Amino acid sequence: MTDTTHTGDSGPDESRRASVTKRGGGPAATRGKTTIADGVVEKIAGLAARDVDGVHDMGSGLSRTFGAVRDRVPGGSSKSNVTRGVKAEVGEVQTALDLEIVVEYGYAISDVAGNVRENVVNAVERMTGLEVVEVNIAVSDVKLPDDEDDDEGDDDQRRLQ
């Protein structure tokens, strides 16, 4: 570090300047800028939402069907389905999220939605440092006990053969 002391006759403007200047300009954490991609926040939110009891799946029926087909095709998808049903808008210091969930039958939808909202806010704020300004939740379906998981496409295939 280099210390520099100002000396000599200075006018009133000079006296307001710091008399000691240190190289480096402050803590390392404040040097530079960190940007967080929408996809990063979507992954964090998707995992946090899936951890809540009563959440069966994420996304609409159509996106779940396409995701199931894509997962079965070799080389069909390099992207994980963790972001399915999650949309994030990320700013410099804030983020807003839209989630689409499927709730298991028997769970109170308002309780599940509240728990998802709380878990997502906590996870995203803790991991990214962004302020979550809103988490909008759309419940697109209820998983009934006798429903088959992601086999809707298989039924269509059996009928076509």
Secondary structure as GFF3:
##gff-version 3
##sequence-region A 1 161
A	DSSP	beta_strand	4	5	.	.	.	ID=ss1
A	DSSP	alpha_helix	12	15	.	.	.	ID=ss2
A	DSSP	beta_strand	20	21	.	.	.	ID=ss3
A	DSSP	three_ten_helix	28	30	.	.	.	ID=ss4
A	DSSP	alpha_helix	38	50	.	.	.	ID=ss5
A	DSSP	beta_strand	55	58	.	.	.	ID=ss6
A	DSSP	alpha_helix	61	72	.	.	.	ID=ss7
A	DSSP	three_ten_helix	81	83	.	.	.	ID=ss8
A	DSSP	beta_strand	86	90	.	.	.	ID=ss9
A	DSSP	beta_strand	94	104	.	.	.	ID=ss10
A	DSSP	alpha_helix	109	128	.	.	.	ID=ss11
A	DSSP	beta_strand	131	143	.	.	.	ID=ss12
A	DSSP	alpha_helix	152	160	.	.	.	ID=ss13
###
